[in-house]
């Protein structure tokens, strides 16, 4: 495994670590692999360890490359700093695609809680001119090809997570807040630039209500963006893997919610395909062929 660290800010406050499968001639038939960009949660105050390396290692064992982005948090969390960090990370991955045997057209961004907000913002606003200029992305090098949102903060409205919202707005004058809150509500910025999305949440989440995922799914449907939505009945916020790999106390384990990872990897295979792996036919349905509902 290639395990390296790349700084995203000169002071080292933001960086990413790589989890890249080593090449082996015994598996030479496998073409360059997809890569998952992992964004841990933490209310934009910190990056959770439980939603970082264990997630990357699980994706690694299932045939994907991964990186974990420790994006700008705390005093540096104000928008668009974290979005710029992830944009830079995706650009660097594409610059190393040949060396790392990454398929540059199969890069997914995965986020948890506030990291889910960040991942949805990358999915929706990767082409924002301000973000692309600050990340030095002149040719859409920061565009994700899929998004994975696990109990994400989506909205800055009624069902928001207040601390997450406040961290994003912290350095902006009050007169800018309303416009920014609208822009940073993911349900408002879904469009043709948004890639396919996988969502997982629990009905019992009392920190980030399930309405966040439901609102985003509604916006995706309205814009004909393909998605999978999985709502599990039981389980608190911040379950991470939901199994012993991210155990913190008995409440951090949920056998049902732990199914999100195999479901997600199946979804990734159906969305991206695993080139060179027999029996993995891509089942892609053009969203334009979907039967239109009355709106």
C-alpha positions in Angstrom: 0.0 0.0 0.0 1.2 3.5 -0.9 0.7 5.6 2.2 1.8 9.2 1.8 0.8 12.6 3.1 0.2 15.7 0.9 -0.2 19.1 2.4 -3.1 21.2 1.2 -2.1 24.3 3.2 1.4 25.4 3.8 1.0 25.5 7.5 0.0 21.9 7.6 -3.5 22.6 8.9 -5.1 20.7 6.0 -3.7 17.6 4.3 -4.6 14.2 2.9 -3.3 10.7 3.4 -3.3 8.1 0.6 -4.4 4.5 0.8 -3.3 3.2 -2.6 -3.4 -0.4 -3.6 0.0 -1.7 -4.6 0.2 -3.0 -8.2 0.7 -6.8 -8.5 1.3 -8.7 -11.7 -0.9 -11.4 -10.2 -3.8 -9.0 -10.5 -2.6 -7.3 -13.7 -5.9 -7.8 -15.4 -7.5 -5.3 -13.1 -7.4 -1.9 -14.8 -6.8 1.3 -12.9 -9.1 1.4 -9.9 -11.7 3.9 -8.8 -10.8 6.0 -5.8 -12.9 7.3 -2.8 -12.1 10.6 -1.2 -13.1 10.3 2.5 -14.2 13.4 4.4 -14.7 12.7 8.1 -17.4 14.5 10.1 -16.9 16.7 13.2 -19.1 19.9 12.8 -16.3 21.6 10.9 -14.6 21.8 14.3 -12.5 18.7 14.0 -12.2 15.6 11.8 -13.3 12.4 13.4 -10.8 9.5 13.5 -13.7 7.0 13.5 -14.8 8.3 10.1 -11.3 8.5 8.6 -8.7 5.7 8.3 -11.2 2.8 9.2 -13.4 3.9 6.3 -10.4 4.2 3.9 -9.1 0.7 4.8 -12.6 -0.8 4.3 -12.8 0.7 0.8 -9.3 -0.6 0.2 -10.2 -4.2 1.1 -13.1 -4.0 -1.3 -11.0 -3.1 -4.3 -11.0 0.7 -4.3 -8.2 3.2 -3.7 -8.9 5.8 -1.1 -7.6 9.1 0.5 -8.6 10.7 3.7 -8.8 14.5 3.7 -8.2 16.4 6.9 -9.8 19.6 5.7 -9.8 23.1 7.3 -11.7 23.1 10.5 -12.0 25.2 13.7 -10.8 28.8 13.1 -10.2 27.9 9.4 -13.6 26.4 8.7 -15.3 29.4 7.1 -16.6 28.7 3.6 -15.1 28.1 1.1 -11.9 26.9 2.8 -12.8 23.3 3.2 -14.3 23.0 -0.3 -11.1 24.4 -1.7 -9.1 21.8 0.3 -11.1 18.9 -1.2 -10.9 20.4 -4.6 -7.1 20.6 -4.4 -7.0 17.0 -3.2 -9.1 15.7 -6.1 -6.9 17.6 -8.5 -3.7 16.1 -7.0 -5.2 12.6 -7.3 -5.8 13.2 -11.0 -2.3 14.5 -11.4 -1.0 11.2 -9.9 -3.6 9.0 -11.6 -1.1 7.1 -13.9 1.4 6.6 -11.1 -1.2 5.4 -8.6 -3.2 3.4 -11.2 -6.3 5.5 -10.5 -9.1 5.8 -13.1 -9.4 9.6 -13.2 -13.0 9.3 -14.4 -14.1 7.2 -11.4 -13.5 9.4 -8.3 -16.1 9.4 -5.6 -16.3 11.9 -2.7 -17.6 10.3 0.6 -18.5 12.3 3.7 -20.1 11.8 7.1 -22.2 14.4 9.0 -20.5 17.7 8.4 -18.1 15.9 6.1 -21.3 14.8 4.3 -22.2 18.5 3.9 -18.7 19.1 2.5 -19.1 16.1 0.1 -22.5 17.3 -1.1 -21.1 20.8 -1.5 -18.2 19.4 -3.6 -20.8 17.5 -5.7 -23.0 20.6 -6.2 -20.5 23.5 -6.3 -17.2 22.0 -7.7 -17.7 24.3 -10.7 -18.1 27.5 -8.7 -15.7 30.0 -10.3 -14.4 31.2 -6.8 -13.7 27.7 -5.7 -12.0 26.7 -9.0 -9.8 29.9 -8.9 -8.7 29.3 -5.3 -8.0 25.6 -5.9 -6.2 26.4 -9.2 -8.5 24.1 -11.1 -8.7 25.5 -14.7 -10.0 22.4 -16.4 -12.5 21.0 -13.9 -9.9 18.8 -12.3 -11.9 18.9 -9.0 -15.0 17.4 -10.5 -16.3 14.3 -8.6 -17.8 11.5 -10.5 -20.0 10.2 -7.6 -20.9 11.2 -4.1 -21.5 9.1 -1.0 -23.3 10.9 1.9 -23.6 9.2 5.2 -26.0 10.8 7.7 -25.1 14.2 6.0 -25.9 17.7 7.1 -27.5 19.1 4.0 -29.7 22.1 4.8 -29.0 25.3 6.7 -32.8 25.7 7.2 -35.2 24.1 9.7 -33.5 20.7 9.9 -29.9 22.0 10.0 -27.2 21.2 12.5 -26.6 24.6 14.1 -22.9 24.2 14.9 -22.1 23.0 11.4 -23.9 26.0 9.9 -22.2 28.5 12.3 -18.8 27.2 11.6 -19.3 27.8 7.8 -20.4 31.3 8.4 -18.0 32.3 11.1 -15.8 34.7 9.2 -18.5 36.2 7.0 -20.2 39.5 7.9 -23.8 39.1 9.0 -25.2 40.8 5.9 -23.8 37.9 3.8 -25.4 35.2 5.9 -28.8 34.8 4.2 -27.3 34.5 0.7 -24.6 32.0 2.0 -27.2 29.9 3.9 -29.2 29.5 0.7 -26.1 28.7 -1.3 -24.8 26.2 1.2 -28.2 24.3 1.6 -27.5 21.4 -0.7 -31.1 21.0 -1.7 -30.9 24.4 -3.4 -27.8 23.8 -5.5 -28.4 20.4 -7.1 -28.2 20.6 -10.9 -26.8 19.0 -14.0 -23.3 19.3 -12.6 -24.2 17.0 -9.7 -23.0 13.4 -10.1 -24.9 10.2 -9.0 -25.3 10.0 -5.2 -25.5 7.3 -2.5 -27.3 8.3 0.8 -27.6 6.5 4.1 -29.2 7.8 7.3 -31.1 6.5 10.3 -34.7 7.5 11.2 -33.7 7.8 14.9 -30.8 10.3 14.2 -31.6 13.1 16.7 -28.5 15.2 15.9 -28.8 15.5 12.1 -32.5 14.7 11.3 -33.2 12.2 8.5 -35.0 15.1 6.7 -31.6 16.2 5.5 -31.1 13.1 3.3 -34.8 13.1 2.3 -34.6 16.8 1.1 -31.5 16.1 -0.9 -33.0 13.0 -2.4 -36.1 15.0 -3.4 -33.8 17.6 -5.1 -31.9 14.9 -6.9 -35.1 13.3 -8.2 -36.4 16.7 -9.3 -33.2 17.1 -11.3 -33.1 13.6 -12.7 -29.8 12.8 -10.9 -29.6 9.0 -10.2 -29.3 8.1 -6.5 -29.7 5.3 -3.9 -31.3 6.2 -0.6 -31.2 3.9 2.4 -33.0 4.9 5.6 -32.4 2.5 8.5 -34.9 2.6 11.4 -32.6 2.4 14.4 -29.2 4.0 15.3 -27.9 7.2 16.6 -25.9 9.8 14.9 -22.2 9.2 14.1 -22.2 5.4 13.8 -19.4 5.5 11.2 -19.1 1.8 10.1 -21.6 0.8 12.7 -19.5 -2.3 13.6 -16.5 -3.2 15.8 -14.0 -1.5 13.5 -15.3 1.9 14.7 -16.5 0.9 18.1 -16.5 3.6 20.8 -19.3 2.3 23.1 -22.2 -0.2 22.7 -24.4 2.5 21.1 -21.9 2.8 18.3 -22.8 -0.6 16.9 -25.8 -1.2 14.6 -26.0 -4.5 12.7 -28.5 -3.0 10.3 -26.7 0.3 9.6 -23.4 -1.6 9.1 -24.9 -2.8 5.8 -24.4 0.7 4.3 -20.8 -0.2 3.3 -21.5 -3.4 1.2 -24.6 -1.6 -0.3 -22.4 1.4 -1.2 -19.7 -0.7 -2.8 -22.3 -2.6 -4.9 -23.6 0.8 -5.9 -20.1 2.0 -6.8 -19.6 -1.1 -9.0 -22.9 -0.5 -10.7 -22.1 3.2 -11.2 -18.4 2.9 -12.1 -17.8 -0.7 -12.9 -14.6 -2.6 -11.9 -12.8 -2.8 -15.2 -11.2 -6.2 -15.7 -13.3 -8.0 -13.1 -15.5 -10.7 -14.7 -19.2 -10.7 -14.0 -19.4 -7.1 -13.1 -21.6 -5.8 -15.8 -22.5 -2.1 -15.4 -26.2 -1.6 -14.9 -26.6 2.0 -15.9 -30.0 3.5 -16.7 -30.0 6.9 -18.4 -31.9 9.2 -16.1 -33.5 10.9 -19.1 -35.3 7.7 -19.8 -37.0 7.8 -16.5 -40.8 8.2 -16.5 -41.6 11.8 -15.6 -43.8 12.3 -12.6 -46.3 15.1 -12.5 -44.8 17.9 -10.5 
